[in-house]
């Protein structure tokens, strides 16, 4: 039975996740383990976390809307792939035995921490590859399947999905990092919204927690925007990575 302090703690974790997502990414590595810590079963915690943090992706996408100009064809092809992949990941989460997911959780958290750790390296590689900002090469058709597979992971767990999607886009598309990042935001939003809508009918959302977390995540995202320039995003990201590794190891030792 969840108590008022439990729900308040979840709201604070979502607030922190909103700040982290706005500044560095990886907020799920804070909010998801918190839900497990207050006693919510792993699958229900993952579903609740996905639904609660989903509104936060909207702000990030709208903030980069201008960088989507001229990318209409890419959006028409890749957003459906993101949505289908997100739903497929959600179906997979509900189809696989809950005990199996509980075993996978430590490895998923450690994997997400690794993805967050290599995020700068991925961006630097893409920046070098697309440094001239040309858009002559557009292998968007070849990117559909990889983007869809990344979205499956996003619908199933989610943490670190943006790094995977950005890597795929940098591999197949020739454009500036800023425009590819805006495209990545839209794809991530589409897969998360699709998974969240599917989860609405799962009966596994802990609604009192989800509502408080949604408010906290939105407030955290707004606060993160104000903190930009005052907090070192690299330091923040490595703090989150450290937390993720510790949480992953602790959960691994409990198996």
MARSE-37581 format. One record per residue: x, y, z of N, C-alpha, C, O, CB in turn; residue in three letters. Coordinates in steps of 0.02 Angstrom, whole numbers, plus 50000, padded with zeros to 5 digits. Glycine has a CB too. Example, Ala and Ser with C-alpha at 12.3 -4.5 7.8 and 13.67 -1.06 7.14 Angstrom:
residues 2
506604971650390506154977550390506604983550390507124983450423505654977650452ALA506424988850354506844994750357506455000250394506705005750402507044997050286SER
//
This chain:
residues 255
500434994050000500005000050000500445006250000500855007350045499525000050062UNK500365010349949500775016349944500525021649992499915022550001500765019049872UNK500995025150023500825030550070500925037350036501195037849981501255030050134UNK500695042550071500795049350045501525050950034501705053649981500495054350094UNK501965049250081502675050550071502955046650011503405049149976503065048650133UNK502705040649998502925036749939502765040549875503185041249831502595029749938UNK502145042949871501935046549811502315053149803502505055049748501175047949813UNK502435056449860502815062749858503525061349834503805065349796502825066049928UNK503825055849857504505054049835504515052749760504985054749726504755047849873UNK504005049349734503965048149662503915054749624504215055449571503355043649646UNK503525059549651503465066049619504125069749618504295073049569502945070149655UNK504505069349673505155072549676505645069349627506045072749595505435072149747UNK505605062649621506035059149573505875061249502506315062049461505955051549581UNK505225062049487505015064249421505245071449407505435073149352504255063749412UNK505215075649460505465082549453506205082449436506425086149391505335086549519UNK506585078349472507305077749458507415074849388507875077049353507645073249510UNK507005070049368507065067049301506925072249248507255072249196506595061149294UNK506445076549260506285081849212506865086649203507025088749147505675085749234UNK507195088449259507785092849255508345089449216508645092349172508025094749326UNK508475083149234509015079349203508885078549128509345079349088509095072449236UNK508275076849109508115075949038508205082549000508415082448942507395073449030UNK508035088149032508105094548998508835096648989508995100048940507735099949038UNK509265094449034509955096649033510445091549004510925093448970510165098449102UNK510325085149018510825080249000510535073748972510875070248935511255078649058UNK509915072048990509625065648970509745060349023510205060949063509905063348903UNK509335055149022509425049649069508995049949131509135046449180510135049249089UNK508475054149130508055054949189507715048649212507575047849271507535060049175UNK507585043949166507275037649184507685033749234507415029949273507155033449121UNK508355034749232508785031149279508695033649350508945030549397509515032049258UNK508335039149359508165041549425507455039549444507335036949499508245049149429UNK506985040749399506275039749415506085032349420505715030449466505845043049364UNK506315028249373506125021149372506365017449435505955014049466506395017749310UNK507005017949454507215014449515506845016949578506745013149625507955015349525UNK506645023349578506275025949635505605022449642505395020849698506165033549628UNK505275021149586504625017649588504715010549614504285008049652504305017449519UNK505255007349595505385000649621505525001049696505294996749734505984997449584UNK505895006149717506085006849787505475007849833505485005849891506565012749795UNK504945011049807504355012249849503865006449846503325006749875504005018749828UNK504065001149811503674994949814503234993449755502834988749759503274995149873UNK503284997149701502884995749642503224990149602503834990649590502795002149597UNK502864984949582503164979449544503504982049480503304987049452502634974249526UNK504014978449458504444980849404504064982849341504164988349315504944975549386UNK503624978549316503264980049254502804986049264502784990449222502864973849231UNK502424986049319501974991649333502374998149342502155003449321501554990249396UNK502974997649372503395003549380503625006249313503635012249302504005001949424UNK503815001649268504035003749202503475007049162503575012149130504304997649163UNK502885004049166502305006749130502105013549159501985018349121501705001849134UNK502065014049225501885020349257502395025749240502205031449227501845019449333UNK503025023949240503555028749225503505031249153503585037249140504245025549236UNK503365026749106503295028649035502725033549026502805038648992503175022448992UNK502145032049056501565036349049501685043149082501515048349055500935033049078UNK501985043049141502075049149180502565053949148502465060049149502315047449250UNK503105051349118503625055649090503475057649017503805062048990504285052149093UNK502975054548988502815055848918502695063248902502955065648852502215051848897UNK502315066948943502195074048927502845078148922502865083148886501755077148979UNK503355076048958503985079748957504315079748889504675084448873504445076949007UNK504195074448849504485074148783504175079248735504495081248686504415067148754UNK503565081248750503225086048707503595092748706503695095748654502495086948729UNK503785094948766504135101348771504795101348733504965106148699504265103048843UNK505165095848739505805095348704505715095448629506125098348593506165089048725UNK505185092348605505055092148533504845099048507505085101348455504515087048517UNK504395102348544504165109048522504735114148523504755118748483503595111348568UNK505205113248570505765117948575506215117648514506565122548499506165116448637UNK506205111948478506625111248419506225110948354506465108648303507055105048425UNK505605113348357505165112948300505445116248238505365113648182504495115948317UNK505775121948247506045125648189506565121648151506665122648091506345132348212UNK506915117048186507435113148154507155107148114507535103448083507925110548207UNK506505106448116506185101148076505975103748007505725099847965505575098448112UNK506075110147994505895112947930506265109347873506865108347876506055120547928UNK505885107347822506175103747765506275096347776506565092947734506815106847747UNK506045093847833506135086747848505465082947847505395077647878506465085847916UNK504995085747810504335082747807504335075547784503995071247813503895086747762UNK504715074047731504735067147704505015062347756504765056747765505155066747639UNK505535064447791505825060247843505325058847898505265053247922506455063647872UNK504955064047918504455063147970503905058347949503685054047988504145069947989UNK503675058947886503145054547861503365047247862502955042747872502945056647791UNK504005046047850504255039147847504465036347915504365030547929504825038847798UNK504775040647956505075038248018504615038548079504675034448124505685042148032UNK504145043248080503685043548137503245037248142503145034648197503255049748133UNK502965034848086502585028548090503015022748115502785018548152502285026848023UNK503655022648093504105017348116504195017848192504215012748227504785017748080UNK504265024048216504325025148288503705023048326503755019948379504485032348302UNK503125024548298502505022848332502395015248333502215012448384501915026248298UNK502495012048275502405004748271502905001248317502724996548353502495002248199UNK503535003648317504025000648361503855001548434503944996948474504705003548346UNK503615007548452503425008848521502865004148545502885001548601503205015948529UNK502365003148502501814998648519502064991448524501874987748569501254999048467UNK502514989548478502794982748480503174981548545503124976248575503254981548419UNK503564986548566503924985948629503454985348688503594981648735504384991848638UNK502904989248687502414988948741502084982048743501974979248797501884994448732UNK501914979348684501614972648681502104967548708501914963048746501414970848608UNK502734968248690503244963548713503314963848789503384958648821503924965248680UNK503274969748818503324970448890502764966748926502884963348976503314977848910UNK502164967348899501584964148931501554956648916501264952748955500944967448908UNK501854954648860501824947548840502334943248877502204937448892501934946948766UNK502904946248892503434942448926503284942049000503034946749030504124945748914UNK503424936249028503304934949099503624940449142504184942649129503574928049120UNK503254942749193503494948049237504144946249272504574950549284502964949849289UNK504224939749288504844937549321505444938349274505994939849296504774930249344UNK505324937349210505864938249161506074945449158506674947049156505644935749091UNK505584950049157505744957149155506124959149218506584963249215505094961449148UNK505934956349276506274957949338507004955949335507434959449362505924954449397UNK507144950349301507844948249293508214952849246508804954249255507864940949268UNK507864955349194508174959649145508304966749170508744970149144507754959949083UNK507924968949219507954975849242508664978249258508874983449234507514976749302UNK509054974549299509734976949313510154977849250510534982649245510084972249361UNK510084973149203510474973549142510244979349098510644982649065510424966949103UNK509584980649097509324986249059509564992849088509734997449050508544986049058UNK509584993349154509824999449186510575000549172510785006149157509704999249262UNK510964995149176511674995649161511794997349088512245001249072512034989149179UNK511384994449044511444995948972511275003248958511625006548919510984991348931UNK510745005648990510555012748982511105017349008511235022648979509885014149018UNK511415015449063511965019449091512545019649042512865024849033512205016649158UNK512685013949010513215013748960513055018248901513495021848877513325006548935UNK512435018048878512235022348822512315029648840512545033648799511505020848802UNK512135031448901512205038348922512945040248926513135045948911511865039348991UNK513365035548945514085036848951514405038248883514865042248878514435030948984UNK514155034948830514455035848764514085041148723514245042148664514455029248726UNK513605044548754513205049448718513625054848684513515056448626512695052648765UNK514095057648721514515062948692514935060348634515015063748584514975065948746UNK515195054248642515605051348589515185050348526515415051648470515905044648611UNK514565048048536514115047148478513985053848444514025054348383513445044048501UNK513845058948483513705065548454514325068348418514255071448365513475070348509UNK514905067348447515515069748415515645066248349515855069348300516125068848461UNK515525059748347515605055948285515125058548232515315059548174515485048448296UNK514505059648252514005062248204514185069248182514105071048123513305062148236UNK514425073348229514615080148212515185080248161515195084248114514825084048275UNK515675075748169516225075148122515975072848054516195075148001516755070348148UNK515495068148056515235065247993514805070247955514785070147894514835059048008UNK514465074547992513985079247961514215086447968513815091147965513285078347992UNK514855087347979515125093947994514965099247943514885105047960515855093548002UNK514915097347881514785102347829514055104347824513875109047789515025099947763UNK513635100547858512925102247859512575101247794512055104347781512835109247880UNK512835096947751512525095747687511955090747695511955086847743513045093247635UNK511495090747649510935086147654510825082447588510255080747570510295089747675UNK511365081347552511295078247487511155070747491510795067947449511905079247447UNK511445067647543511335060447549510775059247599510825061247656511995056747571UNK510265056047577509695054847621509475047547613509085045847569509115059647605UNK509735043347657509545036247655508985034847703509005029947741510135031947671UNK508465039047702507935038447751507575031747746507345029047796507435044147742UNK507505029047685507165022647678507535017147715507225012747745507095020747604UNK508205017347713508605012347747508595013247822508755008647860509325012547723UNK508405019147845508385020547917507735018247949507695017848010508475027947929UNK507235016547909506575014947936506605008947984506365009348040506075013447880UNK506905003447962506924997348003507354998448067507124996748121507214991547963UNK507965001248061508355002448123508005007148172508035006048232509025005448105UNK507665012248146507295016748190506725013048224506595013948283507015022848150UNK506385008748186505845004748215506085000148270505754999348321505505000748160UNK506674997048259506954992548310507154996448372507064994048428507564988848281UNK507435002448362507605006648420506975008448459506985008948520507975012948397UNK506435009648423505795011348455505505005448493505175006348544505295013748403UNK505644999348470505424993448507505754993448576505424992248627505604986848468UNK506404994848577506754995348641506445000948683506355000248743507504996648630UNK506285006548650505985012148686505315010348717505185012248774505895018048639UNK504905006748681504255004748708504324999548763503894999248807503825002048654UNK504854995548760504954990348810505254993048874505034991248929505404984948782UNK505744997548868506065000348928506175007848922505935011648964506734996948941UNK506525010148870506545017248855507185020948870507405024948830506015020448890UNK507495019648928508085023448947508645022448896508845016748883508325021549017UNK508905027848868509445027348820509215026848748509625026448702509865021548835UNK508565026748737508295026148669508535031848624508685030648566507535025948671UNK508565037848651508745043648610509445042948581509585045148525508685050048650UNK509905039848620510585038948596510595034048537510955035148488511045036348652UNK510195028748542510165023848488509875027048425510135026148370509735017748510UNK509325030748433508995033848375509465038848341509515038948280508335037248396UNK509805042948381510265047848353510835044448315511055046848263510545052448408UNK511075038848341511605035148307511365032648239511725033048189511835029248350UNK510755030048237510465027448175510395033148124510575032348066509785024148188UNK510135038748146510035044348101510705046948074510755048548015509665050048136UNK511205047248117511865049448095512185044648045512585046748003512315050348153UNK511995038348049512275033248004511975033747934512315032747884512175026348033UNK511325035247931510975034847867510815041647835510685042047775510345031147876UNK510825046947875510625053447849511195058447852511595058347899510025056247888UNK511235062647802511755067947799511415074547814511025077147774512105068047729UNK511575077347873511275083747892511645086347953512105082947978510505082947908UNK511465092247977511795094848036511565091048098511025088148099511655102448044UNK511985091148150511805087848212511175090848242510765087248271512385088248262UNK511095097348236510515100748264509865098148233509385096848268510565108348255UNK509865097548167509265095148132509145087648146508565085548153509325096248057UNK509675083848150509595076648166509335075848237508945071348252510255072948156UNK509565080148282509335079748351508595081448357508235078348396509755084448396UNK508375086348318507665088148317507245082348290506705080848316507545094448275UNK507505078948238507155073148210507125067548262506625064148269507505070648146UNK507675066648297507705061548350507185062848404506855058248428508405061348381UNK507105069248423506615071048474505915069048452505525066448492506655078648489UNK505755070348388505085068748363504965061248362504425058948379504995071648293UNK505475057548341505405050248338505325047348408504905042948420506025047048303UNK505725049748455505675047448524504995049048554504695044948589506225050548567UNK504745055048538504075056948561503555052248533503115049948569503915064148541UNK503595050748468503085046448436503075039548467502535036748479503215045948361UNK503655036648480503685029848507503435029748579503095025048600504395027048504UNK503615034948618503395035148688502655036348695502325033448737503785040548726UNK502385040848653501665042148654501275035848634500775034048666501485047948608UNK501515032448582501175026348559501175021048614500665017848626501515023648495UNK501755020148647501795015248701501355017348759501005013148789502525014448725UNK501355023848776500955026248832500205025248819499835023248864501105033648845UNK499985026748758499275025748741499095018448747498555016748772499135028348669UNK499535014048723499405006848729499355004848803498925000848822499965002748695UNK499795007648844499805005848915499185008348952499015005749005500425008648948UNK498845013348923498235015848956497725010348965497305010749010497935021648915UNK497745005348923497254999848925497534993648959497224988348958497024998148855UNK498124994248990498444988449021498174987049091498234981449115499184989549024UNK497884992049122497644991149191498204990849241498094988949299497234984949195UNK498814992649222499394992149267499694998849286500204999049321499924987949234UNK499375004249265499625010849283499415012549354498835011849372499365016349233UNK499885014649395499735016849463499575024249458500015028549461500335015449514UNK498935025749448498725032549429498905038049478499125043349457497995032549418UNK498815037049544499005042449590499735044449582499915050349585498875040449662UNK500165039449572500875040649562501005043849494501385048649489501275034049568UNK500675041249442500775043849374500585051149369500945055049337500375039749325UNK500035053049399499805060049395500295064749430500475069949403499095060749425UNK500495062849490500975066949527501635067349490501955072649487501085064249598UNK501855061849461502475061749424502435066049361502925069449344502665054649406UNK501875065849327501795069849266501875077349282502205080949245501105068549233UNK501565079449337501625086449358502355087949376502625093149357501165087949418UNK502665083349413503355084349433503825084649373504285088749371503565078749479UNK503715080249324504145080049265504085086449224504585089149200503975073949221UNK503465088949216503365095249179503705101049216504025105249184502615096649170UNK503625101249282503935106549321504695105949317505055111049313503695106349394UNK504945099849320505665098749316505945100849248506485103649245505825091549329UNK505575099349195505795101349129505835108949122506305111549093505325098649076UNK505335112449150505345119749149505925122449190506255127249170504675122549174UNK506035119449248506585121549291507255120249258507725124249263506555118049359UNK507305114649223507925112949188508095118249136508685119949127507865106149155UNK507585120849102507715126049053507995132349086508415135749056507065127749017UNK507775133749146508025139649181508725138549209509115143249216507555141649237UNK508875132249224509535130649252510075130149198510665129849213509505124149291UNK509855129949135510335129349080510855134849085510685140749091509975129549011UNK511475132949081512015137749086512285138449157512845141049167511795144349062UNK511895136149206512115136549276512375129849300512775129549347511545138949321UNK512155124549269512355117849290512745114649232512545115049175511745113449309UNK513305111549249513715108149199513355101749178513315097149218514435106749226UNK513105101349116512735095349095513165089149096512905083649108512455096349026UNK513825089849084514255083949085514315081149155514275075049165514955085749058UNK514405085549204514425083349274513775080049295513765074949328514595089249320UNK513215083149274512565080449291512465073649259512215068949292512015085149268UNK512665072949196512575066549161512985061049195512735055549204512785067249087UNK513605062549214514025057449246513775055849316513885050249340514745059749248UNK513455060549348513135059049412512575054049403512505049249441512865065549446UNK512165055149350511615050549335511895043649315511625038549336511175053349279UNK512425043549276512735037249255512965033449317512855027349322513335038549207UNK513285036949363513525033649425512945030749464512985025149489513915038649468UNK512405034649470511805032249505511535025949471511365021049503511265037749509UNK511495026249404511235020649366511655014349375511385008949383511215022349292UNK512315015049375512755009349384512675006349454512635000249462513485011349373UNK512635010749505512545008349573511885004649581511854999149610512585014149623UNK511345007749555510685004549559510684997849522510414992949547510145009249530UNK510984997749462511004991549423511374986049459511154980249459511334992849357UNK511934987749490512324982649527511944980249588511934974249602513004985549548UNK511634984849625511244982949683510674978149665510574973049698510954989049718UNK510314979849610509764975449588510034968749563509714963549570509344978949534UNK510624969049532510924962849507511114958149565511014952149560511544964349465UNK511364961049618511554957049677510954954049713511024949149750511954961249725UNK510374957049702509764954549735509424948949697508964945849723509274960149743UNK509654947549636509344942149596509464935349629509244930249603509634942149525UNK
//
